[in-house]
Amino acid sequence: MSSMKVEYIEFLVEEPSMEVALRAILPSILGGISFEVFQHQCKDELFARLPARLTGYRNWLRPGWRVVVVVDRDDDDCHELKARLEKMATAAGLVTKSNAGGSQFAVVNRVAIEELEAWYFGDWAAVRAAYPRASARVCSQANYRDPDAIPGGTWEALERILQQSGYFKGGLRKIAAARAIAPHMVPARNRSRSFQVFRDALIQMASQ
């Protein structure tokens, strides 16, 4: 694959709320680079379809195009999950960013540590812009200072905090939360390390 400016990126994500969030966040990261987001109903579906999809990319991916696969870690081992994604790309004959050694690559694999909701905790101002009754002091509390290491799960923690503030009494609706929060997110201020790694990889691609 010859070196050239990145013109288009396809994102493969494991569930609908991540698609909603990315569609709101990506324009401010990618600038004028066009993109598309393809969502699945769960991680199992994504992994089941990924080998065939990657093989298809190998046959028609243009030099200025890239593929980014984003999955939640959930209860999986982060390194094993990343290795599994890397192996699938290699088996399809595609070079990933992790094994490109500084040369051209086609695929970027990224693991959102814990869940998408960790990225919301990384930008609590965005959460409060969507849900103003949520406490401004949340991120100063010990359990929430590291968005990627919140005990008991970030999805559960976000649901609990929002319910205590009078929202989602019937349970957190992930797509509704993504639609409300993501438009307020500012990528440059996000404290989530997994978001920062994701963001910086995209910025690097956009600057190529």
MARFI-718407 format. One record per atom (N, C-alpha, C): residue in one letter; x, y, z. Coordinates in steps of 0.2 Angstrom, whole numbers, padded with zeros to 4 digits, always signed. Atoms other than C-alpha are relative to their C-alpha. Last residue first. Layout:
<torkes>
aXYZ;...
</torkes>
This chain:
<torkes>
q-0005+0003+0005;q-0003+0059+0038;q-0001+0003-0007;s-0006-0004+0001;s-0011+0071+0050;s+0005-0003-0006;a+0002-0006+0004;a-0028+0063+0050;a+0006+0004-0002;m+0002+0002+0007;m-0020+0046+0054;m-0002+0006-0004;q-0006+0002+0004;q-0010+0054+0069;q-0002-0002-0007;i-0003-0006+0002;i-0026+0062+0075;i+0006-0001-0004;l+0004-0003+0006;l-0035+0046+0074;l+0003+0006-0002;a-0001+0004+0006;a-0022+0037+0084;a-0003+0003-0006;d-0007-0001+0002;d-0022+0051+0097;d+0002-0004-0006;r+0000-0007+0003;r-0041+0050+0099;r+0007+0001-0003;f+0004+0000+0005;f-0040+0031+0103;f+0000+0007-0004;v-0003+0005+0004;v-0026+0032+0115;v-0003+0000-0007;q-0006-0004+0003;q-0034+0047+0123;q+0004-0004-0005;f+0003-0005+0005;f-0051+0038+0124;f+0006+0003-0002;s+0002+0004+0006;s-0042+0023+0133;s-0003+0005-0006;r-0006+0002+0003;r-0033+0035+0145;r-0002-0004-0007;s+0000+0007+0001;s-0050+0043+0150;s+0006-0002-0004;r-0005+0002-0005;r-0047+0061+0155;r+0001-0008-0001;n+0002+0006-0003;n-0056+0069+0140;n+0006-0004+0004;r+0000+0000-0007;r-0051+0087+0138;r-0002-0007+0003;a-0007-0003-0003;a-0045+0087+0120;a+0000+0000+0007;p-0005+0005+0000;p-0060+0076+0114;p+0006+0002+0003;v-0006-0004+0003;v-0073+0089+0119;v+0006-0005+0000;m-0006+0003-0001;m-0090+0079+0122;m+0006+0004-0004;h-0003-0005-0004;h-0106+0089+0121;h+0007-0002+0002;p-0001-0007+0004;p-0113+0080+0106;p+0004+0005+0004;a-0005+0000+0005;a-0109+0063+0115;a+0001+0007-0004;i-0006-0002-0002;i-0120+0066+0130;i+0005+0001-0005;a+0000-0006-0004;a-0138+0066+0124;a+0007+0003+0002;r+0003-0005+0004;r-0137+0054+0110;r+0000+0007+0004;a-0005-0001+0005;a-0126+0042+0119;a-0002+0007-0004;a-0006-0004-0003;a-0137+0043+0134;a+0005+0002-0005;a+0002-0006-0002;a-0152+0038+0123;a+0005+0004+0004;i+0001-0004+0006;i-0143+0024+0115;i-0002+0007+0002;k-0007-0002+0003;k-0137+0017+0132;k-0001+0005-0006;r+0000+0002+0007;r-0154+0018+0141;r+0006+0002-0004;l-0003-0004+0005;l-0151+0018+0159;l-0001-0003-0007;g-0006+0003+0002;g-0164+0010+0170;g+0003+0004-0006;g+0002+0007+0003;g-0183+0013+0173;g+0007-0003-0002;k+0003+0004-0006;k-0178+0028+0184;k-0002-0007-0002;f+0000+0007+0001;f-0167+0035+0170;f-0003-0004+0006;y+0001+0002+0007;y-0164+0052+0177;y+0000-0008+0000;g+0007-0001+0002;g-0168+0059+0195;g-0001-0002-0007;s+0001-0007+0002;s-0150+0063+0201;s-0007+0001-0003;q+0000-0004-0006;q-0149+0047+0210;q-0001+0007-0001;q+0007+0002-0003;q-0154+0038+0194;q+0000+0004+0006;l+0006-0003+0003;l-0140+0047+0185;l-0006-0001+0003;i+0000-0007-0002;i-0127+0042+0198;i-0005+0004-0004;r+0001-0002-0007;r-0132+0024+0198;r+0000+0007+0001;e+0008+0001-0001;e-0134+0022+0179;e-0001+0002+0007;l+0003-0005+0003;l-0116+0029+0177;l-0008+0000+0001;a-0001-0006-0004;a-0109+0017+0190;a-0004+0006-0003;e+0004+0001-0006;e-0118+0002+0182;e+0001+0007+0004;w+0007-0001+0002;w-0111+0007+0165;w-0004+0000+0006;t+0002-0007+0002;t-0094+0010+0172;t-0007+0001-0002;g+0003-0001+0007;g-0092-0007+0180;g-0002+0008-0001;g+0007+0002+0001;g-0091-0012+0199;g-0003+0002-0007;p+0002+0007-0003;p-0075-0002+0203;p-0007-0001-0002;i+0005-0001-0005;i-0070+0013+0191;i-0003-0007+0002;a-0001+0005-0005;a-0053+0009+0183;a-0006+0001+0005;d-0001+0007+0002;d-0054+0017+0166;d+0000-0005+0005;p+0006+0002+0003;p-0062+0034+0172;p+0001-0008-0003;d-0003+0003+0006;d-0048+0036+0185;d-0006-0003-0004;r-0006-0004+0003;r-0054+0049+0197;r+0003-0003-0006;y+0001-0002+0007;y-0071+0040+0199;y+0006+0004-0003;n+0002+0006+0004;n-0069+0029+0215;n+0000+0002-0008;a-0005+0005+0001;a-0059+0043+0224;a-0002-0006-0005;q+0001+0006-0005;q-0072+0056+0222;q+0005-0005-0002;s-0005-0001-0006;s-0066+0072+0213;s-0001-0005+0005;c-0007+0001+0002;c-0074+0066+0197;c+0005+0001+0005;v-0001+0008+0001;v-0092+0065+0205;v+0008-0001-0002;r-0006+0002-0004;r-0091+0083+0212;r+0002-0007-0002;a-0006-0002+0003;a-0102+0091+0198;a+0006-0003+0004;s-0004-0004-0004;s-0117+0081+0203;s+0007+0002-0003;a-0006+0004-0002;a-0129+0076+0190;a+0005+0004+0004;r+0001+0001-0007;r-0144+0088+0190;r+0005-0005+0002;p-0002-0005-0004;p-0138+0095+0173;p-0001-0001+0008;y+0004+0002-0006;y-0140+0079+0163;y+0002+0005+0006;a+0006+0004+0002;a-0134+0083+0145;a-0005-0001+0006;a+0004-0004+0005;a-0122+0097+0150;a-0006-0004-0002;r+0004-0005-0004;r-0118+0087+0166;r-0003+0005-0005;v+0005+0003-0004;v-0112+0072+0156;v-0005+0005+0003;a+0005+0002+0005;a-0102+0083+0144;a-0006-0003+0003;a+0003-0006+0002;a-0093+0091+0159;a-0006-0001-0005;w+0006+0000-0004;w-0090+0073+0165;w-0004+0007-0001;d+0002-0007+0002;d-0078+0071+0151;d-0006+0001+0004;g-0006-0003+0002;g-0068+0055+0156;g-0001+0008-0002;f-0003-0003-0007;f-0083+0049+0165;f+0006+0004-0002;y+0004-0005-0003;y-0091+0048+0148;y+0002+0003+0006;w-0002-0006+0004;w-0076+0039+0140;w-0005+0006+0003;a-0007-0003-0003;a-0078+0026+0154;a+0002+0007-0004;e+0001-0005-0005;e-0096+0024+0148;e+0006+0003+0004;l+0001-0006+0003;l-0090+0016+0132;l-0001+0005+0005;e+0006-0001+0005;e-0085+0001+0142;e+0000+0007-0003;e+0007+0000-0004;e-0071-0006+0153;e-0005+0000-0006;i-0001+0003-0006;i-0055+0000+0143;i-0007+0000+0004;a+0002-0005-0005;a-0061+0004+0126;a+0000-0003+0006;v+0004+0003-0005;v-0050-0008+0115;v-0002+0006+0005;r+0000-0004-0006;r-0043-0001+0099;r-0005-0003+0005;n+0004+0003-0005;n-0038-0010+0083;n+0001+0004+0007;v-0002-0002-0007;v-0031+0001+0069;v-0005-0004+0004;v+0005+0001-0005;v-0031-0007+0051;v+0003+0003+0007;a+0007-0001+0002;a-0023-0002+0035;a-0005+0000+0005;f+0004+0005-0003;f-0005+0001+0039;f-0007+0001-0003;q+0007+0000+0002;q+0009+0010+0030;q-0004-0005+0003;s+0002+0000+0007;s+0026+0009+0039;s-0007+0001-0001;g-0001-0007+0003;g+0031+0014+0056;g-0002+0001-0007;g-0007-0002-0001;g+0034-0004+0062;g+0001+0007-0003;a-0002-0003+0007;a+0017-0009+0054;a+0007+0002+0001;n-0005+0004+0003;n+0013-0021+0068;n+0003+0002-0006;s-0005+0003-0005;s+0003-0011+0080;s+0006-0003-0003;k-0004-0005-0003;k-0005+0000+0066;k+0006-0003+0005;t+0003-0004-0005;t-0011-0016+0057;t+0005+0006+0003;v-0005-0003-0005;v-0006-0023+0041;v-0004+0004+0005;l+0000-0007-0001;l-0020-0033+0032;l+0006+0002+0005;g-0005-0003+0004;g-0018-0051+0025;g+0001+0008+0000;a+0003-0003+0006;a-0034-0057+0032;a+0005+0003-0005;a+0003+0006+0004;a-0025-0068+0044;a-0003+0002-0007;t-0006+0004+0003;t-0015-0053+0050;t-0002-0005-0005;a-0002-0004+0005;a-0032-0044+0053;a+0006-0003-0004;m+0005+0000+0005;m-0039-0058+0063;m+0003+0004-0006;k+0000+0006+0003;k-0023-0060+0073;k-0004+0000-0006;e-0006+0000+0004;e-0023-0042+0078;e+0001-0006-0005;l+0001-0004+0006;l-0040-0043+0084;l+0005+0001-0005;r+0005+0003+0004;r-0036-0058+0095;r-0002+0004-0006;a-0004+0005+0004;a-0020-0049+0101;a-0005-0004-0005;k-0003-0004+0006;k-0031-0034+0106;k+0004-0005-0004;l+0005-0002+0005;l-0043-0046+0116;l+0004+0004-0006;e+0002+0005+0004;e-0028-0055+0124;e-0006+0002-0005;h-0005+0002+0005;h-0020-0039+0129;h-0002-0006-0004;c-0001-0005+0005;c-0036-0032+0137;c+0005-0002-0005;d-0007-0002-0001;d-0041-0048+0146;d+0002+0005-0006;d-0005+0003+0004;d-0060-0049+0144;d+0007+0003+0002;d-0003+0005-0004;d-0073-0044+0157;d+0006-0003-0003;d+0004+0004-0004;d-0079-0029+0147;d+0004-0004+0005;r-0003+0006-0004;r-0065-0024+0136;r-0005-0004+0003;d-0001-0001-0007;d-0076-0014+0124;d+0004-0006+0003;v+0004+0005-0005;v-0073-0015+0106;v+0001+0002+0007;v+0001-0002-0007;v-0067-0003+0092;v-0004-0005+0004;v+0005+0004-0004;v-0061-0008+0075;v+0000+0002+0007;v-0001-0001-0007;v-0054+0006+0064;v-0005-0005+0003;v+0006+0003-0004;v-0052+0003+0045;v+0002+0000+0008;r-0002+0003-0006;r-0042+0015+0034;r-0006-0004+0003;w+0005+0002-0004;w-0043+0022+0016;w+0003-0004+0006;g+0001-0006-0005;g-0030+0032+0007;g-0006-0002+0005;p-0006-0002-0004;p-0023+0016-0002;p-0001+0006+0005;r-0004-0004+0004;r-0040+0009-0007;r+0006+0003+0004;l-0002-0006-0004;l-0047-0006+0002;l+0005+0004-0004;w+0002-0006+0003;w-0055-0018-0011;w+0002+0007+0004;n+0001+0000+0007;n-0048-0035-0009;n-0002+0007-0003;r-0007+0002+0004;r-0040-0034+0008;r-0001+0001-0007;y-0004-0006+0001;y-0056-0026+0014;y+0006-0001-0003;g+0003-0004+0005;g-0066-0041+0010;g+0004+0006-0001;t-0003+0003+0006;t-0054-0052+0020;t-0003+0004-0006;l-0007-0002+0001;l-0057-0040+0034;l+0002-0003-0006;r+0000-0007+0001;r-0076-0042+0033;r+0007+0002-0002;a+0003-0001+0007;a-0075-0061+0032;a+0000+0007-0002;p-0005+0003+0005;p-0064-0061+0048;p-0002+0000-0007;l-0006-0004+0001;l-0075-0048+0057;l+0005-0004-0005;r+0000-0003+0006;r-0092-0056+0056;r+0007+0003-0002;a+0002+0005+0004;a-0091-0068+0071;a+0000+0002-0007;f-0005+0004+0001;f-0081-0055+0081;f-0002-0006-0005;l-0005-0003+0003;l-0094-0042+0078;l+0006-0005-0001;e+0002-0001+0007;e-0108-0053+0082;e+0006+0003-0004;d+0000+0007+0004;d-0100-0059+0098;d-0001+0001-0007;k-0007+0002+0002;k-0096-0041+0103;k+0000-0006-0004;c-0004+0002-0006;c-0115-0036+0102;c+0007-0002-0002;q+0004+0000-0006;q-0128-0029+0091;q+0003-0002+0006;h+0002+0006-0001;h-0116-0023+0077;h-0005+0000+0006;q+0001+0003-0006;q-0112-0006+0071;q-0003-0007+0000;f+0005+0006+0001;f-0105+0001+0055;f+0000-0004+0007;v+0000+0004-0006;v-0098+0019+0056;v-0005-0006-0001;e+0006+0004-0001;e-0093+0028+0041;e+0000-0004+0006;f+0000+0006-0003;f-0080+0042+0038;f-0007-0004+0000;s+0007+0003+0000;s-0075+0057+0028;s+0001-0007+0004;i+0000+0007+0002;i-0059+0066+0033;i-0007-0003+0000;g+0004+0001+0006;g-0063+0085+0034;g+0001-0007-0002;g+0000-0006+0005;g-0058+0087+0052;g-0004-0002-0006;l-0002+0001+0006;l-0055+0070+0060;l+0000+0006-0005;i-0006+0003+0000;i-0056+0074+0078;i+0003-0001-0007;s-0005-0004-0003;s-0070+0086+0078;s+0007-0002+0001;p-0001-0006+0005;p-0080+0076+0065;p+0005+0005+0004;l-0006+0001+0005;l-0077+0060+0076;l+0001+0006-0004;i-0007-0001-0002;i-0087+0064+0092;i+0005+0001-0006;a+0000-0007-0003;a-0105+0065+0086;a+0007+0002+0002;r+0003-0005+0006;r-0105+0050+0074;r+0000+0007+0003;l-0005-0001+0005;l-0094+0041+0087;l-0002+0005-0005;a-0005-0004-0003;a-0107+0042+0101;a+0006+0002-0005;v+0003-0006-0001;v-0121+0035+0090;v+0005+0005+0003;e+0001-0003+0006;e-0110+0021+0084;e-0003+0007+0001;m-0006-0002+0002;m-0105+0017+0102;m+0000+0003-0007;s-0001-0007-0004;s-0123+0017+0107;s+0007+0002-0002;p+0003-0006+0003;p-0127+0004+0093;p+0002+0007+0004;e+0007-0001-0002;e-0115-0010+0098;e-0003+0007-0002;e+0004+0005-0002;e-0099-0018+0093;e-0007+0001+0002;v+0001+0000-0008;v-0090-0006+0083;v-0005-0005+0002;l+0004+0006-0001;l-0082-0006+0065;l-0001+0000+0008;f+0000+0002-0007;f-0076+0011+0060;f-0005-0006+0001;e+0006+0003-0002;e-0073+0015+0041;e+0001-0003+0008;i-0001+0006-0005;i-0060+0028+0038;i-0007-0003+0001;y+0007+0003-0002;y-0059+0039+0022;y+0002-0005+0005;e+0006-0004+0003;e-0046+0051+0014;e-0006-0003+0003;v+0006+0003-0002;v-0029+0047+0023;v-0006+0004-0002;k+0004-0003-0005;k-0015+0055+0014;k-0006-0004+0001;m+0004-0006+0002;m-0004+0044+0004;m-0004+0002+0005;s+0001-0005-0005;s+0010+0031+0006;s-0004+0005-0003;s-0004-0006+0001;s+0008+0016-0006;s-0002+0005+0005;m+0004-0006+0000;m+0000+0000+0000;m+0004+0006+0000;
</torkes>
